[in-house]
């Protein structure tokens, strides 16, 4: 063993300590995945060396044959995994093995419940990589040297997976990384050639570089490496380059776990080779769950980019629009340059063509999933629905297709489940109905009881109920579907078109004329609080309701803008009254102007509460209500 210098003991980042303890216990039932994770890291290290070697061939140090070697020692109870990839410097080892630099880590750890089954699912979403070694090892040694550094600048990192780790400088003639696992008591099963082979075949057969183990009949002589005869135990070819007919479902699933750093199977995938004007291969996956950092701006997103099977970059986000950022996979192009950069990707017209085609392919996948696996699509929608709702604003060319993938709650079902497709709504539309009606609000409980729905319930007209914070913004871009315009039932002067009879319209006009005096009295009382007072055609049970002006922001958008510190344009609601409601009849006959004022303002405030809005002056509302209650009880 080489002499160690500059030895120091450092503490793990707090999040690493928490994650280690949770992971070791939560993933113990699937402990063999430690090898998959370490092989995946070694494969990434080889990819990075290939990429950096494009511009700096000296980094290969005369050895361009990249591989991973796994050996074991039954007596010493160790497993050793070695690669000749990019390697690590001392600083790299401290940074990559001692800290977790993922945004949102603290939020993620708060979401863990202590329930091992639930937490193993969450930890799988987070991706544990190197730390999975501590599931089976009570000590891990890492010996590494970054390609291009002198032999004297190797690093030895060691830890027992508790509160701290040691790091020292060593001589390491060969570049790359060697990880030595000192197995815990009772984990001897892994110090076995057949066991290791089976794990490699099960989880890592798709890895594109050779994974070598000692031939079984040489296994007893591993301490003398010159006597060991190595054999490749995986297929060692890039999975996406193989014909689809030759790739089994379980191989696609394991490859997904490698590229996505996920523990669960994907919902679906699409493997496609394009030939002709453009030549590229894509392998795209729809995950089964959302990553913990889906809504973090700086979270990694995009596809792994290869050019002529040479790895170029992780998270190439130029190939799909932002609303499809949850898609994982690989794209391998024959048309791009090997020294392509992010700046070139942003300007290359080839990328625009590929992006358009890959976007359509993803939409195809989602349409197929929705049609053929509706239950699975429900799970997809729960995980990614709000992200997909960003699509109509971002991707005008595919707006109608995206709209067809959206799901909403509606008055057809009291549960609040977002299960209604727009195509289904259109199919159920009443004879004479030529609009798609919807209502936005803060919660399902609030909107399903909204006075705005009363006339629709009476006539049996289905209304979509939109309660996600993004919904009002979405509907600003989603103007129609299948030729049918969307209409907000809380906005403007409601016109049901052919769904109202001529007799109903005449009756509405007559009532409006009859109540002109009451309308004027209400305008005088409410003054600047309202844009207009009018007789309502929406109400059957409630005395009054607030409507929104055609060009005004709704409550959702006002709250979003206020929360982000932006100035909200001034707007006033329209106060509508139900002319046949007993309270309105009582109000119309009230001769005491003070009592008329109190009752009018109470009705206005109640309408604001029903709309989900706060009161401008709650104390004033309570005082007025108490005065009326005292009068009633006298």
C-alpha positions in Angstrom: 0.0 0.0 0.0 1.4 3.4 -0.9 2.3 6.0 1.8 -0.5 8.3 2.9 0.2 12.0 3.4 -2.0 15.0 4.2 -4.4 12.8 6.1 -7.4 14.5 7.7 -10.7 13.5 9.2 -13.8 15.5 8.0 -17.5 15.4 9.0 -20.3 14.4 6.6 -22.8 17.1 5.6 -25.8 16.8 8.0 -28.0 15.7 5.1 -25.6 12.9 4.2 -25.7 11.6 7.8 -29.5 11.6 7.8 -29.8 10.0 4.4 -27.2 7.2 5.2 -29.2 6.1 8.3 -32.5 6.2 6.6 -31.2 4.5 3.4 -29.4 1.6 5.2 -32.6 0.7 7.0 -35.2 1.5 4.3 -33.4 -0.3 1.3 -32.2 -3.3 3.3 -34.8 -5.6 1.7 -33.3 -4.9 -1.7 -29.7 -4.7 -0.7 -28.2 -6.1 -3.9 -28.9 -2.8 -5.7 -25.6 -1.5 -4.2 -23.7 -3.2 -7.0 -26.0 -1.7 -9.7 -25.4 1.8 -8.2 -21.6 1.4 -8.1 -21.5 0.0 -11.6 -23.7 2.9 -12.8 -21.2 5.4 -11.2 -18.3 3.7 -12.9 -20.0 3.8 -16.2 -20.7 7.5 -15.8 -17.0 8.0 -15.0 -16.0 6.2 -18.3 -18.5 8.4 -20.2 -17.0 11.5 -18.8 -13.4 10.4 -19.7 -14.5 9.7 -23.3 -16.1 13.2 -23.5 -13.1 15.1 -22.0 -10.8 12.9 -24.1 -12.3 14.2 -27.3 -10.4 17.5 -26.7 -7.6 16.2 -24.5 -6.5 12.8 -25.8 -3.6 12.7 -23.3 -6.2 12.0 -20.5 -6.3 8.4 -21.8 -2.7 8.0 -20.7 -2.1 5.4 -23.4 -5.0 3.2 -22.2 -8.2 3.9 -24.2 -9.8 0.5 -23.5 -12.4 1.4 -20.8 -13.8 -1.3 -18.5 -15.1 -2.1 -15.1 -13.6 -5.0 -13.0 -15.2 -6.6 -10.0 -13.4 -9.0 -7.7 -13.9 -10.4 -4.3 -12.0 -12.0 -1.4 -14.0 -14.5 0.6 -11.5 -14.7 3.5 -11.1 -10.9 3.9 -14.9 -10.5 3.2 -14.3 -7.7 0.6 -15.7 -6.8 -2.8 -13.6 -4.6 -5.0 -15.0 -2.6 -8.0 -12.5 -0.8 -10.2 -12.8 1.4 -13.2 -10.4 3.3 -15.5 -12.7 6.2 -16.0 -12.2 9.9 -15.3 -11.3 9.3 -11.6 -11.4 11.9 -8.7 -9.0 14.4 -7.3 -8.8 15.0 -3.5 -11.2 17.9 -3.8 -13.6 15.8 -6.0 -13.6 13.0 -3.4 -14.4 15.5 -0.5 -17.2 17.2 -2.6 -18.8 14.2 -4.2 -18.5 11.7 -1.4 -19.1 14.0 1.6 -21.9 16.3 0.5 -25.2 16.1 -1.4 -25.4 19.1 -3.7 -29.0 18.5 -4.8 -31.4 21.5 -4.5 -34.3 20.8 -2.2 -32.5 18.1 -0.2 -33.7 19.6 3.1 -37.3 19.6 1.9 -36.9 16.0 0.7 -35.6 14.8 4.1 -38.5 16.5 5.9 -40.9 14.5 3.7 -39.6 11.2 5.1 -42.0 9.7 7.5 -40.1 6.9 9.3 -42.3 4.3 7.6 -39.6 2.1 6.0 -41.9 1.0 3.1 -42.9 4.6 2.2 -39.4 6.0 2.8 -37.7 3.4 0.5 -40.0 4.7 -2.3 -39.0 8.3 -1.6 -35.3 7.5 -1.2 -35.4 5.7 -4.5 -36.8 8.9 -6.1 -33.9 10.8 -4.6 -31.2 8.5 -5.9 -28.6 7.3 -3.5 -25.7 6.2 -5.8 -22.4 5.7 -3.9 -24.0 5.6 -0.4 -25.8 2.4 -1.2 -22.5 0.7 -0.5 -23.2 1.1 3.2 -26.2 -1.2 2.9 -23.9 -4.2 2.9 -20.5 -2.7 4.0 -19.5 -1.5 7.5 -16.5 0.2 5.9 -15.8 1.6 2.4 -12.4 2.5 1.0 -12.1 4.5 -2.2 -8.8 4.9 -4.0 -8.8 7.3 -7.0 -6.8 9.5 -9.2 -8.2 11.9 -11.7 -7.0 11.5 -15.3 -4.3 14.0 -16.1 -3.0 14.4 -12.6 0.4 13.0 -11.6 0.5 9.6 -9.8 1.5 11.3 -6.6 -1.9 13.1 -6.5 -4.1 10.1 -5.9 -6.6 10.1 -3.0 -7.7 7.6 -0.4 -11.2 8.2 1.0 -12.5 5.9 3.8 -15.5 5.9 6.0 -17.7 3.6 8.2 -20.8 5.5 7.1 -21.4 7.2 10.4 -20.5 10.8 11.2 -17.2 11.3 9.4 -14.7 10.2 6.8 -11.0 10.2 6.3 -9.2 11.5 3.3 -5.5 11.2 2.5 -3.1 11.8 -0.5 -1.5 8.6 -2.0 0.5 7.5 -4.9 -1.8 5.8 -7.5 0.0 5.1 -10.9 -3.2 4.1 -12.7 -6.1 6.6 -13.3 -9.6 5.8 -12.3 -11.3 4.6 -9.1 -11.2 1.5 -7.0 -13.9 1.0 -4.4 -13.4 -1.7 -1.7 -16.4 -2.8 0.4 -15.7 -4.4 3.7 -18.8 -6.5 4.1 -20.8 -6.5 7.3 -21.2 -9.7 9.3 -23.8 -11.8 7.6 -23.3 -10.3 4.1 -20.7 -13.0 3.0 -23.2 -14.1 0.2 -21.9 -11.2 -1.9 -18.3 -12.4 -1.8 -19.2 -15.0 -4.4 -18.5 -15.1 -8.1 -21.8 -16.6 -9.2 -23.8 -14.2 -7.0 -22.0 -11.2 -8.4 -22.4 -12.5 -12.0 -26.1 -12.9 -11.5 -26.5 -9.3 -10.1 -24.5 -7.9 -13.0 -26.7 -9.8 -15.5 -29.9 -8.8 -13.7 -29.2 -5.1 -13.3 -26.3 -4.0 -15.5 -26.3 -6.1 -18.7 -27.1 -3.0 -20.7 -24.0 -1.1 -19.6 -22.1 -0.2 -22.8 -18.6 -1.0 -21.6 -17.3 -4.4 -20.4 -17.9 -5.5 -16.9 -15.3 -8.1 -16.1 -15.1 -10.7 -13.3 -12.5 -13.4 -12.7 -13.3 -16.7 -14.4 -14.7 -19.0 -11.8 -11.8 -21.5 -12.0 -9.4 -18.7 -11.2 -11.4 -17.4 -8.3 -9.1 -18.8 -5.6 -6.0 -16.9 -6.9 -7.3 -13.4 -7.0 -4.6 -12.0 -4.7 -2.2 -12.5 -7.6 -3.8 -10.3 -10.4 -1.4 -11.6 -13.0 -2.8 -15.1 -12.4 -6.4 -14.0 -12.8 -8.1 -14.5 -16.1 -10.9 -12.0 -16.6 -14.1 -12.5 -18.5 -16.8 -10.1 -19.6 -20.1 -11.0 -18.0 -22.4 -8.4 -19.5 -23.5 -7.8 -23.1 -21.3 -4.6 -23.2 -23.1 -2.9 -26.1 -25.3 0.3 -25.9 -28.8 -1.0 -25.4 -30.4 1.7 -27.7 -28.2 0.6 -30.6 -29.7 -2.9 -30.6 -32.9 -3.8 -32.6 -36.1 -3.4 -30.6 -36.9 -7.1 -31.3 -33.8 -8.2 -29.4 -34.4 -6.1 -26.2 -36.5 -7.6 -23.5 -38.9 -5.5 -21.3 -36.8 -6.2 -18.2 -33.7 -4.9 -20.0 -35.5 -1.7 -21.0 -36.6 -1.3 -17.3 -33.1 -1.8 -15.9 -31.6 0.7 -18.4 -34.2 3.2 -17.3 -33.1 2.8 -13.7 -29.5 3.5 -14.9 -30.2 6.6 -16.9 -32.8 8.1 -14.5 -31.1 7.0 -11.2 -34.5 5.7 -10.2 -35.5 2.5 -8.3 -38.9 1.9 -9.8 -39.9 0.7 -13.3 -41.1 3.4 -15.8 -44.7 3.6 -16.9 -43.8 3.2 -20.6 -41.0 3.8 -23.1 -40.5 4.4 -26.8 -37.4 3.1 -28.7 -37.0 4.6 -32.2 -34.4 4.8 -34.9 -34.8 7.6 -37.5 -33.1 7.4 -40.9 -33.1 9.7 -43.9 -32.6 13.4 -43.8 -31.8 13.2 -40.1 -30.2 10.1 -38.5 -30.6 9.5 -34.8 -31.8 7.0 -32.2 -34.0 7.8 -29.2 -35.0 5.8 -26.2 -37.6 7.8 -24.1 -39.2 6.9 -20.8 -42.2 8.1 -18.9 -41.4 7.7 -15.2 -44.0 6.2 -12.8 -43.6 9.0 -10.2 -42.4 12.6 -9.9 -38.9 13.3 -8.7 -38.7 15.2 -5.4 -37.2 18.2 -7.2 -39.6 18.4 -10.2 -40.5 22.1 -9.4 -37.0 23.3 -8.5 -35.8 25.6 -11.3 -32.2 24.3 -11.1 -33.1 20.6 -10.9 -31.5 18.4 -13.6 -33.6 17.8 -16.6 -33.2 16.6 -20.2 -31.9 13.6 -22.1 -28.5 12.0 -22.1 -26.9 13.0 -25.4 -24.6 10.7 -27.3 -23.0 11.5 -30.7 -22.2 8.3 -32.7 -22.4 6.4 -29.4 -19.9 8.7 -27.7 -21.3 10.3 -24.5 -21.5 14.1 -24.8 -23.5 15.4 -21.9 -26.1 14.6 -19.2 -29.3 16.7 -19.0 -29.3 18.0 -22.6 -32.5 20.0 -22.2 -32.6 21.3 -25.8 -34.4 18.2 -27.2 -37.7 18.5 -25.4 -39.8 21.5 -24.3 -39.9 22.4 -20.6 -43.4 21.0 -20.0 -42.0 17.6 -20.8 -39.0 17.9 -18.4 -40.0 14.8 -16.6 -39.2 12.6 -19.6 -35.9 10.5 -19.2 -33.8 8.7 -21.8 -31.1 8.9 -24.4 -30.8 10.5 -27.8 -27.8 9.4 -30.0 -27.3 11.5 -33.1 -25.2 10.8 -36.2 -25.6 14.4 -37.5 -24.0 16.4 -34.7 -20.4 17.1 -34.2 -18.4 15.2 -31.5 -17.3 18.6 -30.0 -20.8 20.0 -29.8 -21.5 22.3 -26.9 -24.6 23.7 -25.2 -24.2 27.0 -27.1 -24.1 25.1 -30.4 -27.1 23.0 -29.5 -29.1 26.2 -28.8 -28.5 27.5 -32.4 -28.3 24.3 -34.5 -31.4 23.9 -36.8 -30.9 20.1 -36.6 -31.9 20.4 -32.9 -35.1 22.1 -33.8 -36.1 19.3 -36.1 -35.2 16.7 -33.6 -37.0 18.5 -30.8 -40.2 18.7 -32.8 -40.1 15.0 -33.7 -39.2 13.9 -30.1 -42.0 16.1 -28.7 -44.5 14.4 -31.0 -43.1 11.0 -30.0 -43.7 11.7 -26.3 -47.2 12.9 -27.0 -47.8 9.7 -28.9 -46.6 7.7 -25.9 -48.9 9.6 -23.5 -51.9 9.3 -25.8 -51.3 5.6 -26.1 -50.9 5.2 -22.3 -54.2 7.2 -21.7 -56.1 5.1 -24.2 -54.7 1.6 -23.5 -53.8 1.9 -19.8 -56.3 4.4 -18.2 -55.5 3.3 -14.6 -51.8 3.8 -15.2 -52.6 7.2 -16.8 -54.4 8.2 -13.7 -51.1 7.6 -11.8 -49.2 9.6 -14.4 -51.7 12.5 -14.2 -51.4 12.6 -10.4 -47.6 12.9 -10.7 -47.2 15.1 -13.7 -50.5 16.7 -14.5 -49.6 20.2 -13.3 -46.4 20.2 -15.4 -48.3 19.1 -18.5 -50.7 22.0 -17.9 -47.7 24.3 -18.8 -47.9 22.9 -22.3 -50.6 24.9 -24.1 -48.7 28.2 -23.2 -45.3 26.8 -24.3 -46.1 24.7 -27.3 -48.8 26.3 -29.5 -48.3 23.9 -32.4 -49.3 20.9 -30.2 -51.9 22.8 -28.1 -54.9 20.6 -29.2 -53.0 17.4 -28.6 -51.9 18.5 -25.1 -55.4 19.6 -24.3 -56.6 16.1 -25.1 -54.2 14.7 -22.5 -55.4 17.0 -19.7 -57.8 15.8 -17.0 -60.2 17.7 -14.9 -62.7 17.3 -12.1 -66.3 18.2 -12.9 -69.8 18.5 -11.5 -70.4 14.9 -12.8 -68.5 13.5 -9.9 -68.5 14.8 -6.3 -65.2 13.1 -5.4 -63.0 15.8 -6.9 -61.0 13.3 -8.9 -59.4 14.8 -12.0 -60.6 12.1 -14.4 -62.6 14.0 -17.0 -61.0 14.2 -20.5 -62.1 17.0 -22.7 -63.1 14.5 -25.4 -65.4 12.8 -22.9 -66.9 16.1 -21.9 -67.6 17.1 -25.5 -69.2 13.7 -26.2 -71.6 14.3 -23.2 -72.6 17.8 -24.2 -76.3 18.5 -24.4 -78.1 19.1 -27.6 -77.7 22.7 -28.5 -74.6 23.2 -26.2 -71.7 24.7 -28.2 -69.4 25.7 -25.3 -67.3 24.0 -22.7 -68.1 25.5 -19.3 -65.6 25.7 -16.4 -65.2 27.3 -13.0 -61.9 28.0 -11.2 -61.4 28.2 -7.4 -59.2 27.6 -4.4 -60.5 24.1 -3.5 -62.9 21.4 -4.7 -65.1 22.0 -1.6 -65.4 25.7 -2.4 -66.1 25.4 -6.2 -68.5 22.5 -6.0 -70.8 24.6 -3.8 -70.4 27.8 -5.7 -73.6 29.7 -6.5 -72.3 30.1 -10.1 -73.2 26.4 -10.7 -76.9 26.7 -9.7 -78.4 27.2 -13.1 -76.1 24.5 -14.6 -77.2 22.0 -12.0 -80.9 22.9 -12.7 -80.4 22.4 -16.4 -78.1 19.3 -16.0 -75.1 20.9 -17.8 -71.7 19.6 -16.8 -69.1 22.1 -15.6 -65.4 21.5 -15.3 -64.0 22.4 -11.8 -60.5 23.7 -11.9 -58.7 24.1 -8.5 -55.0 23.8 -9.3 -53.1 27.1 -8.9 -52.0 27.0 -12.5 -55.5 26.6 -13.9 -56.6 30.2 -14.5 -53.3 30.9 -16.1 -53.7 27.7 -18.3 -57.2 28.8 -19.5 -55.7 32.1 -20.7 -53.9 30.0 -23.4 -56.5 27.2 -23.8 -59.2 29.0 -25.7 -61.0 26.1 -27.4 -61.0 22.4 -27.9 -62.5 20.5 -30.8 -63.9 23.8 -32.1 -65.8 24.4 -28.8 -64.8 27.6 -26.9 -64.1 27.5 -23.2 -66.4 29.7 -21.1 -65.7 30.7 -17.4 -69.1 30.5 -15.7 -68.1 33.2 -13.2 -67.0 35.7 -15.8 -69.0 38.3 -17.7 -72.7 38.2 -18.5 -73.7 34.5 -18.7 -75.2 33.5 -22.0 -76.4 29.9 -22.4 -77.3 30.3 -26.0 -79.6 27.6 -27.3 -79.7 26.0 -23.8 -82.1 28.9 -22.8 -85.6 28.9 -24.3 -87.1 32.1 -25.8 -89.6 32.1 -23.0 -86.8 32.0 -20.4 -85.0 34.9 -22.1 -88.2 37.0 -22.2 -88.8 36.3 -18.5 -85.3 37.4 -17.6 -85.7 40.7 -19.5 -89.0 41.4 -17.7 -87.6 40.7 -14.3 -84.6 42.9 -15.0 -86.9 45.8 -15.9 -89.0 45.2 -12.8 -86.0 45.4 -10.5 -84.4 48.5 -12.0 -85.4 50.5 -8.8 -83.7 48.0 -6.5 -80.6 47.9 -8.7 -80.3 51.7 -8.4 -80.6 51.6 -4.6 -77.9 48.9 -4.4 -75.6 50.8 -6.6 -76.0 53.8 -4.3 -75.1 51.8 -1.3 -72.2 49.7 -2.7 -70.8 52.6 -4.8 -67.1 52.1 -5.6 -67.0 48.5 -4.3 -68.6 47.2 -7.5 -68.2 47.7 -11.2 -71.9 46.9 -11.8 -75.1 45.7 -10.1 -77.5 43.5 -12.1 -80.1 40.8 -12.0 -78.5 37.4 -12.2 -79.4 34.5 -14.6 -77.0 32.1 -12.8 -78.8 31.7 -9.5 -81.7 29.5 -8.4 -81.0 29.1 -4.6 -78.6 31.8 -3.5 -79.6 35.4 -3.0 -76.5 37.0 -4.6 -73.2 36.2 -6.3 -70.1 38.1 -7.5 -69.1 37.8 -11.2 -65.8 38.8 -12.8 -65.5 41.3 -15.6 -64.6 39.8 -19.0 -61.1 41.3 -19.0 -60.4 41.2 -15.2 -58.1 38.8 -13.4 -59.7 36.0 -11.4 -59.0 35.3 -7.8 -56.4 32.6 -8.6 -54.3 34.9 -10.7 -54.6 37.8 -8.3 -53.3 35.6 -5.5 -50.4 34.3 -7.6 -49.4 37.8 -8.5 -49.7 39.1 -5.0 -47.6 36.2 -3.6 -44.9 36.9 -6.1 -44.8 40.6 -5.1 -46.2 41.9 -8.4 -48.7 44.7 -8.7 -52.2 43.5 -9.2 -54.4 45.6 -11.6 -57.4 47.2 -10.0 -60.7 45.5 -10.7 -64.1 45.5 -9.2 -66.6 42.6 -9.1 -70.1 42.6 -10.6 -72.8 42.1 -8.0 -75.6 39.9 -9.2 -78.9 39.3 -7.3 -81.4 36.6 -7.5 -84.7 38.5 -7.9 -87.0 35.8 -6.6 -85.0 34.9 -3.4 -86.8 35.7 -0.2 -83.9 37.9 1.1 -83.9 39.9 -2.1 -87.7 40.3 -1.9 -87.2 41.4 1.7 -84.5 43.9 0.7 -86.7 45.3 -2.1 -89.5 46.0 0.4 -87.2 47.5 3.0 -88.0 51.2 3.7 -85.5 51.8 6.5 -82.4 53.0 4.6 -79.9 52.1 7.4 -81.3 48.6 7.5 -81.3 48.4 3.7 -77.6 49.4 3.7 -76.7 46.9 6.4 -78.5 44.0 4.6 -77.0 45.0 1.2 -73.5 45.1 2.5 -73.9 41.7 4.3 -75.2 40.1 1.1 -72.2 41.6 -0.8 -69.7 40.2 1.8 -71.4 36.8 1.9 -71.1 36.7 -1.9 -67.4 37.5 -1.6 -66.9 34.6 0.9 -68.7 32.2 -1.3 -66.3 33.1 -4.1 -63.4 32.2 -1.9 -62.3 35.8 -1.4 -61.4 37.5 1.9 -63.4 40.3 3.4 -61.9 43.8 3.1 -63.3 44.7 6.6 -64.3 41.6 8.6 -65.0 43.6 11.8 -67.5 45.8 9.8 -69.2 42.6 8.5 -69.6 41.2 12.0 -71.0 44.4 13.4 -73.6 44.7 10.7 -74.6 41.0 11.1 -74.9 41.4 14.9 -77.1 44.4 14.5 -79.5 42.4 12.3 -79.4 39.5 14.7 -80.3 41.7 17.7 -83.2 43.1 15.7 -84.5 39.6 14.9 -84.2 38.4 18.5 -86.0 41.5 19.9 
